[in-house]
């Protein structure tokens, strides 16, 4: 992708009648930087430079749209493989242990999360990472968007990231996302105790041919799992997490309560109560899947 990006810059520069030195002057970089970009050598272009070149060369957002793919090449092979799988997936099932998954993050929340990386080199790198993360969200708005099912640990709702307005905006984003037909959000409450995925977050992807891959992630590691027997075990683990979570409507009520600042803890609904709510949701959705809309359901709160 870096080579393709460079060839496009060279073609656009030539069509504009500019030398490398002239383009560098207009972009406020040395001419050798333009040479590096066109030859796909040296450091990758920053998002800010890609924007500048796109404007100068009249690329109509071509260079901006290509930049996330160039940026991706800085990641390890397994990470790039996971991103490639994600772009093809027809179904994405995620369990988030600590923060809202990137596909549902607001810009402010993403910036607050990414700024916590102790290896972050500076503001420019932060903005590049934010741009790349938001760019991946475009998949959810495309015609071939995947089915997204997200299970959030209760800690995700309760751990404040950024200031109050950042967190409130993120919780509101979750509520809005859950109204979309292809997105389901559930909350795994503290009261459910321990579970098999406590070591970190988990993602299971289903590809167009029915093949599945899994991805495990902790604070300092990531692991792509492609062996079918291992992926099957993680798929079963994810199904158990969904079964242990609050039904979608109850989950949205908990998110609203945390957002409104009046949540004081809950007792986990009994199995029969959860089955009753699940059946109601199936009936409301036409009998084929659970949805997050409809009337509000409440559950008993513990006394303060």
C-alpha positions in Angstrom: 0.0 0.0 0.0 2.9 2.4 0.7 4.2 1.7 -2.8 0.7 2.3 -4.3 0.3 5.5 -2.3 3.7 6.7 -3.6 2.9 5.9 -7.2 -0.3 7.9 -6.9 1.5 10.8 -5.5 4.1 10.7 -8.3 1.4 10.5 -10.9 -0.6 13.3 -9.5 2.5 15.4 -9.0 3.5 14.8 -12.6 0.0 15.7 -13.9 0.2 18.9 -11.9 3.5 19.8 -13.5 5.4 20.0 -10.2 8.8 18.8 -9.3 9.5 17.0 -6.0 11.1 20.1 -4.7 8.1 22.3 -5.6 5.7 19.9 -4.1 7.8 19.7 -0.9 7.9 23.5 -0.7 4.1 23.7 -0.9 3.7 20.9 1.6 6.3 22.5 3.9 8.6 19.4 3.8 12.0 18.8 2.3 12.1 17.4 -1.2 13.7 14.2 0.0 10.6 13.5 2.0 8.6 13.5 -1.2 11.2 11.2 -2.8 10.8 8.8 0.2 7.0 8.8 -0.2 7.1 8.2 -3.9 9.6 5.4 -3.5 7.9 3.9 -0.4 11.1 4.2 1.6 11.7 5.7 5.0 9.0 6.7 7.4 5.3 6.4 6.3 3.5 9.7 5.6 1.6 11.1 8.5 -2.2 11.7 8.2 -1.6 15.4 8.2 0.8 15.2 5.3 -1.6 12.9 3.4 -4.3 15.6 3.8 -1.9 18.3 2.7 -0.8 16.4 -0.4 -4.4 15.5 -1.3 -5.4 19.2 -1.2 -2.3 20.4 -3.2 -2.6 17.7 -5.8 -6.4 17.9 -6.1 -6.7 14.2 -5.3 -10.4 14.4 -4.3 -9.7 12.5 -1.0 -8.0 9.6 -2.8 -4.8 10.0 -0.7 -6.8 10.5 2.5 -8.8 7.3 1.8 -5.6 5.4 1.1 -3.8 6.6 4.2 -5.3 4.1 6.8 -4.1 1.2 4.7 -0.6 2.7 4.5 -0.7 3.3 8.2 -1.7 -0.3 8.8 1.6 -1.6 7.4 3.4 -0.4 10.6 1.5 -3.1 12.5 2.7 -6.7 13.1 1.7 -9.3 10.5 -0.9 -10.9 12.9 -2.5 -7.5 13.6 -2.7 -6.7 9.8 -4.2 -10.1 9.2 -6.9 -9.5 11.9 -7.7 -6.1 10.3 -8.0 -7.8 6.9 -10.3 -10.5 8.3 -12.4 -7.8 10.0 -13.0 -6.0 6.7 -14.4 -9.2 5.1 -16.4 -10.4 8.1 -20.1 -10.8 7.8 -20.5 -11.2 11.6 -18.4 -9.6 14.4 -18.9 -10.8 17.9 -17.0 -8.9 20.6 -16.6 -9.1 24.3 -15.0 -5.9 25.8 -13.5 -6.2 29.3 -12.2 -2.7 29.8 -13.2 -0.1 27.2 -15.9 0.3 24.5 -14.8 -1.6 21.3 -13.2 0.7 18.7 -16.1 0.2 16.2 -18.5 1.9 18.6 -16.2 4.6 20.1 -16.8 8.3 19.7 -14.0 10.5 18.6 -13.5 12.0 22.0 -13.6 8.7 23.8 -11.1 7.1 21.3 -8.7 10.0 21.8 -9.0 9.6 25.6 -8.3 5.9 25.4 -5.5 6.1 22.9 -3.8 8.9 24.9 -3.3 6.4 27.7 -0.7 4.4 25.8 2.7 4.9 27.6 4.5 4.4 24.3 2.7 7.2 22.5 5.3 9.4 20.8 3.3 12.6 20.7 0.2 14.5 19.6 0.7 13.7 15.9 0.8 10.0 16.5 -2.2 10.2 18.7 -4.2 12.0 16.0 -3.1 9.4 13.4 -4.3 6.6 15.6 -7.6 8.4 16.2 -8.1 8.9 12.4 -7.3 5.2 11.7 -9.7 4.0 14.3 -12.6 6.2 13.1 -11.8 5.2 9.6 -12.5 1.5 10.4 -16.0 2.5 11.6 -16.9 3.3 8.0 -17.5 -0.5 7.6 -20.6 -0.2 9.8 -22.1 2.3 7.3 -21.3 0.4 4.2 -23.8 -1.7 2.1 -21.9 -4.9 3.1 -21.8 -4.0 6.8 -21.4 -6.9 9.2 -23.7 -8.1 11.9 -22.2 -6.7 15.1 -22.9 -8.2 18.5 -21.1 -6.6 21.5 -21.0 -7.8 25.1 -19.7 -5.1 27.5 -18.4 -6.0 30.9 -20.1 -3.7 33.5 -16.6 -2.3 34.1 -16.7 -0.7 30.7 -19.7 1.4 31.8 -18.4 2.3 35.2 -14.8 3.2 34.5 -14.7 6.9 33.5 -12.6 7.6 30.4 -12.0 11.3 29.8 -14.2 13.8 31.6 -17.9 13.5 32.3 -19.0 14.9 28.9 -16.7 12.4 27.1 -18.2 9.4 29.0 -21.8 10.6 28.7 -21.3 11.1 24.9 -19.9 7.5 24.6 -22.8 6.0 26.6 -25.2 7.9 24.4 -23.5 6.5 21.3 -24.0 3.0 22.6 -27.7 3.6 23.1 -28.0 5.0 19.6 -26.0 2.2 18.1 -28.3 -0.4 19.7 -31.3 1.0 17.8 -29.6 0.0 14.5 -30.9 -3.3 13.1 -27.5 -4.9 12.6 -26.1 -4.0 16.1 -26.9 -5.7 19.4 -25.4 -4.5 22.7 -25.5 -6.5 26.0 -24.0 -5.9 29.4 -22.4 -8.6 31.5 -23.0 -7.5 35.1 -20.6 -7.8 38.0 -23.1 -10.0 39.8 -22.4 -12.9 37.3 -19.0 -13.5 38.9 -16.0 -15.0 37.1 -16.0 -16.3 33.5 -13.7 -17.9 30.9 -12.7 -14.6 29.2 -11.6 -12.6 32.3 -8.1 -12.4 31.0 -8.9 -9.9 28.3 -11.2 -9.0 25.4 -12.4 -11.5 22.8 -13.5 -11.1 19.2 -14.9 -13.9 17.0 -15.2 -13.1 13.3 -17.4 -15.1 10.8 -16.2 -14.8 7.2 -18.3 -15.0 4.0 -17.5 -18.7 3.5 -18.5 -19.5 7.1 -15.0 -19.9 8.3 -14.3 -18.3 11.8 -11.3 -16.7 13.3 -10.8 -15.4 16.9 -8.7 -12.6 18.4 -7.7 -12.3 22.1 -6.4 -9.1 23.5 -5.0 -8.0 26.8 -3.3 -4.8 28.0 0.0 -5.7 26.4 -0.7 -8.5 24.0 -2.8 -9.6 21.1 -3.2 -13.1 19.6 -4.9 -14.1 16.4 -6.4 -17.6 16.6 -7.0 -19.4 13.3 -6.9 -23.1 14.2 -10.5 -24.3 13.8 -10.6 -26.4 17.0 -9.3 -23.5 19.1 -11.7 -21.0 17.4 -14.6 -23.3 18.1 -13.8 -23.2 21.8 -13.6 -19.4 21.8 -16.9 -19.3 19.9 -18.5 -21.4 22.7 -17.0 -19.1 25.3 -18.5 -16.1 23.6 -22.0 -17.8 23.5 -21.7 -18.4 27.2 -20.9 -14.8 27.8 -24.0 -13.8 25.8 -26.1 -16.2 27.8 -24.8 -14.8 31.1 -25.4 -11.2 30.1 -28.5 -9.1 30.6 -31.0 -9.2 27.7 -30.6 -6.3 25.3 -33.4 -4.2 26.7 -32.2 -4.6 30.3 -28.7 -3.9 29.1 -29.8 -0.6 27.6 -31.7 0.3 30.8 -28.4 -0.2 32.7 -26.5 2.0 30.3 -29.2 4.7 30.6 -29.0 4.5 34.4 -25.2 4.8 34.5 -25.4 7.7 32.0 -28.0 9.5 34.2 -25.9 8.9 37.3 -28.6 7.2 39.3 -27.5 3.6 39.0 -26.7 2.1 42.4 -26.2 -1.5 41.5 -28.5 -4.3 40.5 -29.4 -7.8 41.4 -29.0 -10.1 38.5 -32.4 -11.1 37.1 -33.4 -14.8 37.7 -33.1 -17.2 34.8 -36.9 -17.3 34.4 -37.1 -13.5 34.4 -34.4 -13.2 31.7 -36.1 -15.9 29.7 -39.4 -14.0 29.9 -37.8 -10.8 28.7 -36.0 -12.6 25.9 -39.2 -14.1 24.7 -40.9 -10.7 24.7 -38.1 -9.3 22.6 -38.2 -12.1 20.1 -42.0 -11.5 19.7 -41.5 -7.8 19.2 -38.8 -8.4 16.6 -40.9 -10.8 14.5 -39.4 -13.9 16.1 -36.0 -14.0 14.5 -33.6 -12.0 16.7 -33.3 -9.9 19.9 -33.5 -6.1 19.5 -32.7 -3.2 21.7 -35.8 -1.1 20.9 -39.3 -1.2 22.4 -40.6 -0.4 25.8 -38.3 -0.2 28.8 -37.8 -3.0 31.2 -36.6 -2.5 34.7 -35.0 -4.7 37.3 -34.8 -4.6 41.1 -32.1 -2.4 42.5 -30.2 -3.2 45.7 -30.7 -0.8 48.6 -27.8 1.7 49.0 
